[in-house]
Amino acid sequence: MAQLWGGRFTKETDKLVYNFNASISFDQKFYEQDIRGSKAHVRMLAKQGILTDEERDAILEGLDGILEDVRSGKLEITSEYEDIHSFVEANLIDRIGDAGKKLHTGRSRNDQVALDMKLYVRDEIDEIDGEVRNLLLALQKIMEEHVHTYMPGFTHLQKAQPVTLAHHVGAYFEMFRRDRGRLADIRRRMNTCPLGAGALAGTTYPLDRAYTAELLDFDEPTRNSMDSVSDRDYVIELLSALSTIMMHLSRFSEEIILWNSNEYRFVEIDDAYSTGSSIMPQKKNPDIAELVRGKTGRVYGALMSILTTMKGIPLAYNKDMQEDKELTFDAIDTVKGCLALFTGMVSTMQFRKENMEASAKNGFTNATDAADYLVNHGVPFRDAHGIVGRLVLTCIEKGISLDDLSLEEYQEISPVFGEDIYEAISMRTCVEKRMTLGAPGPEVMEKVIAENIEYLEK
């Protein structure tokens, strides 16, 4: 059992205790970050005269060799080591001898693991941001192609007013754009370097923490050594942001599941993103959308777990905090996988424009526009509201839409209606008249799409 401690103990740790305590099974995930942090630490030690240049070069060469061998599969990370830190240090000593024993000078596993976790989370934020951007590009393409694709907008899951597919998808564009903003905020706020905080009270060695931070692309060192080793706010913030991303994906998935149903028939999901039934040959199931919706709870669980873990921990480091890793790793992998699959699904999905427009017409989404027609002809809005309500009731009794009523039927309820009512309640007119900022009118949407392009090119 390779450990970084033991001199104070008179016998070995019980095997069950060792296994329960060990983290190598999961913290091996950031071996690259651990080696990167160690290389920066060694360079700083040599700069400060704590190590010689020869010792620095030997350690750096040894660390590079370990990194290369792990990447190639020549060196395996095994359970004989307690954690990734002991794996790296033990192999370094095996390769270069006593110089390797000086790697840990002026450093604790507490500030080391805090650094590794920050480096890992920062790298993953950049990857997740890239996945969200890819999804935004896919949504942008749909918006560009469907400025004039009419569909019903809903409130309470009831057909409400006509919109366009571009406008509907644009709502999700705004959600995922905010998600990118949250990721950027977290990255900026967390970008301080904890290395040099030691176990909790710094060190007596003359470390140059600003230099270490610079080598590792941090903005500055952390400001309090106790907070440095016990801070997991950035993990909580990330899991919160990931939960929000999943919530947005889940909402969109729910709509796609509805749109894919026989009752809606708004979309056709590509065969590559669908599955069939083992018994019902006619079935084509939206499994990817359903799994994304289901995995949302998994990411929520990670957030609640870390919040619960951290709520009762006194300063500074406590072993409880080892529980931050597995759930964070799992949540990150889950979100990245869901984003990639969801992007592929929406990129290949076919939209049935005729069904969407017919649904908007048959759902009386132009009723408000019929009322506005009356208002524009001098009828008080409350009276107009009642008149159109009676028109809708007539349509329901006849099983037709407002577009299908004859002019005589309109005028039986209100003589104010003229031939121009049909143009006033057409889907095109209903949408094109909505020109306020944020509305679905084509000129508004074209401007939004142009702004989106500019944003995505930054």
N, C-alpha and C positions, 0 to 999 in steps of 0.2 A: 504494500500500500504506500504509494508515493505521496508524501505530505510535506507541507512547508513549516511544520512545527513538530514538537515531540520531546524536546530536551527536558521539560519540566515534568514529564510523565514517566511512570515506572513500569507501565505495561501497555501493550498495544490496545487500541480501541476495539471493542467488540465488533465482530464482522457485521452484525445487523445494524449497530449504531453507525458504523462507517458507511454502509450502503444508504442508510436513511439520511445521513448528513451530506453525502457526496452530491455534487452537481454536474459531474463530468458528462453525464448522459445527455444533458441539454445545453450546458454553457459552452460545450465544444463548438456550438454554432457560431460563436464569435472569436474563433482562433485568430482570424486575420486582424481583427481589431485589437486583440490582446498583444499580438506581436508588433503591430504598428505603435501602440502605446509604449511598449517596452523600448522600442528603438528610439522614440522621442525622448524617453526618460534617460536612456544611456547617453544620448548626445548632450543632453543638458548636464548630466553629471560630469562628463568630460570637459565641457565648457567651463564649469565651475571649479575644475581642478580636483574633483572628488575621485574621478577615475583618470588614468593615464590615457593618452591617445591610443597606445597599443592595446590596452584593455578594451577601450571603446570599439576599435576596429575588429578585435577578435569576437566580441559579443555581437556586433552587428552582422558579421559574416555568419556566425552561428545561427542567429535568428533568421537570416535570409535563407539559410540552408534548410532549417526546420519548416519554414513557410513553403518553400518549393517542394519539399518532400511530402508534406501533407496534401498540398494541391494535386500532386501527381499520383497520390495513393501509395507512394513508397513507404511513408511513415503513417501508421494507424494510431488514432486516438482511442485508447482502450480504458476500461474501467479500473485498471490498477492505479490510476491517478485519481486523486480526490476531486480536482477541478481542472479547468483549462490552464490556470496559472501554474499549478504544480507540474502539469504535463510539459509546458514550455520550458520551465526552469530546469526540471530534471533532465530533459533531453539536451538542453544547452550545456549543462555541466558535464554530461556524458561526452559531448562533442569537443568542448574546449577546455575542460578542466576547471581549475580554481577561479579563473577569471569569470566564469559563469556564475559563481557564488556571489559575485558583487552586483549582479543585476538588480537585486531587490533593495539595494542601499537607498535609504531615504524614502521608502515606499511601503505601504501596507496593502494587504489584499482588499481592504475596505475602499481606499481611494482607487485602487486598480480596477476593481469590479465596477465601481461607479463610472470610471472612465470608459471601460469596455462597453458598458450598457449604453452610455451616451453616444459613443461612436457608432454602435450598432443601430440604435434608434435613428440617429441622424442620417445614416446611409439608407435606412429603410424608408424614412420620410421622403427622400429624394426619389426612390423607386415608386412609392405609392403615388406621389405627385405625378410622375410620368404616366402611370396607369390611368389616373383621373383625367389627365390631359388627353390621352388617347380616346377616352370615352367622350370627352367634350368635342373632339374632332369628328367622331362618328355622329354625335347629335347635331353638330353644325351642318354636316352634309345632308342630313334628313331635313333640317330647317330650310336649307337652300333649295331643295327639290320640292318642297310642299307648302310654299307660301300661299298657293291657291287651292289647297286640298281642304275642303270644308268638312267639318265634323261637329258633333254636339259637344258643348262644354257642359260639365255637370256640377251640381251642388247637391249634397245629400244623396249622391248616386242617382239623382233624377236629372233628366235632360233639362238644361236651363237656357242657354243662349248659344248661337252658333259661333264657333271659333275656327281656327285652321290647325292642321297638324303641326305646322311650323310653330305656331303660338303655344300649343300644348307641350310640345317637346322643349320649347324655349323655357318653359317653367322649370323643367328638370336641368336645363343648362345652367340656370341661375343657381339652383341648389348645389350642383357639383362645382360651380365656380366658387361659391362660398366655402365649400369643402377645401378647395386648394388654398384659399385665404387662411383658413384655420391651420392647415399644415404648415404654411409659411410662418404664421405667428408662433407656433410651437417651436419650429426650428430656430427662429431668431431668439426666442426667450431662453431656450435650453442651451444655447451655444456658448457656455462657459466651461472652463476646464477644471475638473476636481483634482487632478493629479498634483500631489504635493501636500494634500490635506492630511496625509498619513492615516493613522487609525481613527483619530478624531481631533487631535490637537497639534497638527503640523509636525515639524521635525526640527532637530537642532542643526541639521546639515544646511549649508547656505544655498538652498535651491533657488533657481531662477524660474519661478512659476510662469512668468509672462513669456519667457522663451519657449517653454514646453507648450504653452497654449498656442503660440504662434506656429510651432512645428506641426501641430495637429489641427490647424485651421479653425481654432476657436477664437472668438472675439476678445476674450480676456479670461483670467483665472477666476474661479469662484471666490466669494468674498468672506465666507465663514467656513472654517474647517469642519465644524460639527454638522452644519447643514450640507456641506459637500458630500459627505459619506452617507447621509441619511435621506437625502432628497430623492424622491421618486415622483415629484409633481409632474415632470415631463412625461413619464409613463402614463400617469392618470390622464393627463391632457391628451396624449396620443390616443389612448383607448377611448376617450370620450369622442374625439374627432372621428375615429374609425367607426364607432357606434353610430354617429350621425351619417357617415357615408353609407353604412349598411341600411340605415333607416330609409335613406333616399333611394337606394337600390331596391329595397323591399317594396316601397310604395310604387315605384315604376314597374317592378315585377308583377305586383298585384294587378295593375292595369293591363299589362300585356297578357296575363292569364285570362282576364275578363275578355279582352279584345280577341283572344284566340278561340274563345268558346263559340259553339254553334249558334248561340243566341246573338252574339255580336258580329262575328266574322269580319272584324276590322283588319286583322293581320293574318299572314301566313308565315309561321316560323319555319326557317330552313330545316331540312331533314337532318343536317349535321348537328342541330341544337335541339332535337326532339327525340323522343323514344316512343315505342309502341307498347302494346299490352300483350301479356303472355296468353291471354284467352280471347280477347276481343280484337279481331283483325282490323276493325275500322278505326281504332284509336290512334291518335297522334298527340302525345302529351307534352306540355310545356315544362319538362322536368328541370331545365336549367333555371327558369324563372322561379319555379317552386323551391328549388334547393337554395337559391340566393335568398329567397324570403325566409326559408327555414334556418339558414346559417346566421341570420341576423341575431337571433337569440343567443347563439354561441358567443358572438363578439360582445353583446351586452353582458353576458355572464363573466367575461374576462374583466370588464370594467368594474362590475360589482365586487368581484373577488379581490382586486387590488385595493379598492376603497375600503373594503372590510379588513384586509390585512393591515393596512397602514393606520387605521383609525386609533389603535391603542398602543402604538409603539413609542416608547420614550426615546429621547436622544441618547446615544447617537445611532451607530449601526447595531442592528439586531438580526439574528439569523432568519427571522420571519421574512426578511426582505428578499431572501433567495427565491421566494414564491413569486416574485415579479416576472421571472424569466419565461417559464414554460407557457403561461397564459398569454403573455405579450407576444412571444414567438408565434403561438398558434393563431392569435387574432390577426397578426400581420400577414401570415401566410393565407389565412382565410379571406381577408379583404383583397389581397392581391389576386388571388385565384378568382374570386367573384367578379372583380372589376374586369379582368381579362376575358372571362367567359361571357359576361354580360355585354361587353363591347362587341365581341364577335357575334353574339346573337342579334343585337339591334342593327349591326352593320349589314347583316344578310337577310333581315326580315322584310317581307313584301307587304305593302299597305294596299288595302282594297278601297280605293277612293270612292267608288260608286256606293258601296255599302255605307261608308262613313257619311256621305252627303245625304243618302236616303234616310239614314237614322236621324240626322239633324232635322230634316223636313218633317218626318213622321212623328217626331217628338215635340212638335210645336215650339222649337227653339226660337222661331221668329215671331212669337206672340208679343214680346215686348216691343218689337219694331212695328207691329200692327197698331199697338197702343200709341207709340210715338207718332205714327202717321196721323192718327186722329188728333193728337195734341197739336201737331203742326197745322191742323185745319181748324183750330179754335176750340176743340173739345177739352174741358178740364181733365187732368190726368186721372183723377179718381173715377170720373164717368167713363173715360176711355178704358180703364182697367176692367170695369164691370162689363162693358160692351164686348171686349175681346174674350173675357171669360165665358160669355154666352156663346161666342163664335166657336171657341174650343170645345165646349159641351156639344154643340151641334156636330162638329167634326168627329167627336168620339162616338156619337150615336150613329153616324153614317159610315164610320170606319175610314175616314179620309183625312188629309192634311189641310192646313189653311190654304195652301197653294191650289188645292183642288176644288174649293168652294166656288160656286158661280157668283158673278157680280150681283145677281138678283138676291142670292142668299145673304151676301154681305149687306146689301141695302135694306133687306127686310129687318135687320137688327139695327142698322144705322144708315140713314140716307147720305151721310157725309162721305162714305166710300165711293171712289171713282175707279176708272179703269187702271189708273196708275198704282193701285194698291198691290198689284201682282209684282211690279218692279220693286216696290218699296219693301216687300217681304222676301224677295229672292235671296238665296244664300249669299250671292255675290254682293248685293247691296248691303245686306245686314252686316257683313264683315267689313266691306270697304268704308262704310260710314264711321266705323269705330277707329278714329284717328288720334285719340289722346295718347299721351306717352304711356307705353306699356300695353296698349291695346293690340288686337290682332290685325288691324288694317294693313294692307300690303306695303304701303309707303313706310309705315312705322316699322314693320318687320324687316324690310330691306335695310333700313338704317341700323336696326339691332344686329342683323347678320353681319353688316360691314364692321360694326364695333367689335363683334365677337372675333372676327378674323384678325383684327388689329391686336386684340387681347391675346389670342392664341399664338401670334407670331412674336410676342415679346420674349 
